[in-house]
Amino acid sequence: ADLAMVIFAPFCLPELIRTVKAGGHIVTAIPSREHLYGLKELLYREPYYNEVKPYEIAGLEFLGRREVHSSVTITDQETLNALFMMTPYYYKTSPADSAALYSYFGTHGSFTTDIAFEVLEYRSMKEAD
């Protein structure tokens, strides 16, 4: 392949090395430090920032990164629940901690959180087949 993209998904380096040709590109999007921090403030007594790992990966040439920062405002419970369910926090958060989220629109009119991610680009350095 000339190009592979890994968007908010596990990064399987051996499979990427196998399938992307020498000189081919890999583009990935990862959450940055502040991504969905407002959601964590709602869910956890002690919210935490995301860990951003080093960009260098053996077998790939790091070409650069672009940061994307914005915010999202949600105005109904169904959409807030859907956002929560598409995150890993849904599987890691206790029912007691989730309760504040599921009842949020009983006392609030809107919910706003940061969205922040990094788009990283690499080039495969494997030997030609």
Secondary structure, 3 states (H helix, E strand, C coil): CCEEEEECCCCCHHHHHHHCCCCCEEEEEEECCCCCHHHHHHHCCCCCCCCCCCCCCCCEEEEEEEEEEEEEEECCHHHHHHHHHCCCHHHHCCHHHHHHHHCHHHCCCCEEEEEEEEEEEEEECCCCC
